[in-house]
Amino acid sequence: MIKQGTAFWCFLLLALVFSCVVQSFGNDSLLSFDRSAILSGEYWRLITGGWLHHNAPHMLMNLLALSILWCLLIPPLTDGFCLLLLVLLVSLVDLGILILVPKTQHYWGLSGALHGLFAIATCLQFIDKKRLAALWLIGLILKLVWDTAHLDDTTAQLIGTRVHVESHILGSMAGLAIGLALLLWQRQAQRNRVNLTTKD
């Protein structure tokens, strides 16, 4: 089911415009993920870095993926909350790279955060569409295994840098953690509603 409504399109447009505005500063600007700069105290790069891309094809690929994912995102979340989750995931991926992937000096792209959004959507499908959720989860795992085992030279040539598989894994892990927490919260809220109905 395709999500519709003015609020949805406004939030999607906001995400796309923000990414384009950040990109206009250049991928080596004061906004990019630069390990040495971050460790020197420029912590805002953890928030803005993932919104930058290595080149125009890289940005267009990720923005197209974001648009498709946003349109097909089915879980019972408001559009504004989805946008907040995307911002959070960008920062978590950047922080994860800083701490867990010391060999990465520079990083560009939304792909890690997009994997996280997909993981959240997958977890929330378990509320009432368990079979679909299981298929999505298997698909995510298979993609991560494929990414890890095979170098994607075609994509690397197109975006002008290697495919950063580590960010995909970090984003998926962060998304699964957030998704499981939201799933538990949703189920608890459902139980509370049932209990209130029973008492009435």
C-alpha positions in Angstrom: 0.0 0.0 0.0 1.5 3.4 -1.0 1.4 6.0 1.7 -0.4 9.2 0.7 -1.2 12.6 2.2 0.3 16.1 2.3 2.3 15.5 5.5 4.0 12.5 3.9 5.1 14.3 0.8 6.2 17.3 2.8 8.4 15.2 5.1 9.9 13.3 2.1 10.6 16.5 0.3 12.2 17.9 3.4 14.6 14.9 3.6 15.5 15.2 -0.1 16.0 19.0 0.0 18.1 18.7 3.2 20.4 16.2 1.5 20.7 18.3 -1.6 21.5 21.5 0.4 24.2 19.7 2.5 25.6 18.2 -0.8 25.9 21.7 -2.2 28.7 22.5 0.3 30.8 19.7 -1.3 31.8 16.3 0.0 35.0 17.6 1.5 33.3 20.5 3.4 33.0 21.3 7.1 29.9 19.0 7.1 31.5 15.8 5.8 32.5 12.8 7.9 36.2 13.3 8.6 37.6 11.1 11.4 40.5 13.4 12.4 38.2 16.4 12.4 35.6 14.7 14.5 38.2 13.5 17.0 39.5 17.1 17.1 36.0 18.2 18.4 34.0 18.8 15.3 31.2 16.5 16.5 28.5 18.0 14.2 30.0 16.0 11.4 28.4 12.9 13.0 25.0 14.5 12.3 25.7 15.9 8.8 28.3 13.5 7.4 26.0 10.8 6.3 23.9 13.2 4.3 26.8 14.0 1.9 27.6 11.8 -1.1 30.8 11.2 -3.1 29.3 12.4 -6.4 26.0 13.1 -8.1 25.2 9.5 -9.1 25.9 8.4 -5.6 23.4 11.0 -4.2 20.8 10.2 -6.8 21.0 6.5 -6.1 20.5 7.0 -2.4 17.7 9.6 -2.8 15.9 7.3 -5.2 16.2 4.4 -2.7 15.0 6.8 0.1 12.0 7.8 -2.0 11.1 4.1 -2.8 11.6 3.0 0.8 9.6 6.0 2.2 6.7 5.3 -0.2 6.5 1.6 0.7 7.2 2.0 4.4 4.1 0.4 5.9 4.6 0.4 9.8 2.2 2.3 12.0 4.5 5.3 12.4 3.8 9.0 11.6 5.8 10.6 8.8 7.5 13.0 11.2 8.6 10.1 13.4 10.0 8.3 10.3 12.0 11.5 9.5 13.4 11.6 13.1 14.3 8.0 12.8 16.2 8.7 9.6 18.2 11.5 11.2 18.9 9.3 14.2 20.1 6.5 12.0 22.4 8.7 10.1 24.1 9.8 13.3 24.2 6.3 14.8 25.9 4.9 11.6 28.4 7.7 11.7 29.1 7.1 15.4 29.4 3.4 14.7 31.9 4.0 12.0 33.9 6.3 14.2 34.1 3.8 17.0 34.1 0.4 15.3 35.6 1.0 11.9 38.9 2.9 12.6 40.3 2.3 9.1 37.5 4.6 7.6 38.8 8.1 7.5 36.1 9.6 5.3 32.5 8.3 4.7 29.7 9.5 2.5 26.1 8.4 1.9 22.7 7.5 3.3 22.9 3.8 2.5 23.7 2.7 6.0 20.8 4.7 7.4 18.5 3.4 4.7 19.4 -0.2 5.7 18.4 0.8 9.2 15.0 2.2 8.1 14.3 -1.0 6.2 15.2 -3.0 9.3 12.8 -1.0 11.4 10.0 -1.5 8.9 10.8 -5.3 8.9 10.5 -5.5 12.7 7.2 -3.6 12.7 5.7 -6.0 10.1 5.8 -8.7 12.8 2.8 -6.9 14.4 0.3 -8.3 11.9 2.2 -9.5 8.9 4.6 -12.1 10.2 5.1 -14.0 7.0 6.0 -10.8 5.1 8.2 -9.7 8.0 10.1 -13.0 7.9 10.7 -12.7 4.1 11.9 -9.1 4.5 14.3 -10.2 7.3 15.7 -13.0 5.3 16.1 -10.7 2.3 18.0 -8.2 4.5 20.3 -10.9 5.9 21.0 -12.3 2.4 21.8 -8.8 1.1 24.3 -8.2 3.9 25.9 -11.6 3.3 26.1 -10.8 -0.4 27.6 -7.4 0.2 30.2 -8.8 2.5 31.2 -11.7 0.2 31.2 -9.9 -3.1 32.9 -6.6 -4.1 30.5 -4.5 -6.1 32.9 -3.0 -8.7 30.1 -1.7 -10.9 28.5 0.4 -8.2 32.0 1.4 -6.9 32.9 2.8 -10.3 29.6 4.6 -10.6 29.8 6.4 -7.2 33.5 6.9 -7.4 34.3 5.2 -4.1 34.1 1.7 -2.6 30.7 0.4 -1.4 31.0 0.8 2.4 29.6 -2.5 3.5 30.4 -1.8 7.2 27.9 1.1 7.2 25.2 -1.3 5.8 25.8 -3.7 8.7 25.9 -0.9 11.3 22.7 0.6 10.0 20.9 -2.7 9.9 22.0 -3.5 13.5 20.9 -0.1 14.7 17.6 -0.4 12.8 16.9 -3.9 14.2 17.6 -2.7 17.8 15.3 0.3 17.3 12.7 -1.8 15.5 12.6 -4.4 18.2 12.2 -1.7 20.8 9.3 -0.1 18.8 7.7 -3.5 18.3 7.7 -4.3 22.0 6.3 -0.8 22.7 3.5 -1.3 20.1 2.6 -4.7 21.5 2.6 -3.4 25.1 0.3 -0.5 23.9 -2.0 -3.0 22.3 -2.2 -5.1 25.6 -2.9 -1.9 27.6 -5.8 -1.1 25.2 -7.2 -4.6 25.5 -6.9 -4.5 29.3 -8.7 -1.1 29.4 -11.5 -2.5 27.1 -11.9 -5.6 29.2 -12.2 -3.5 32.4 -14.9 -1.3 30.9 
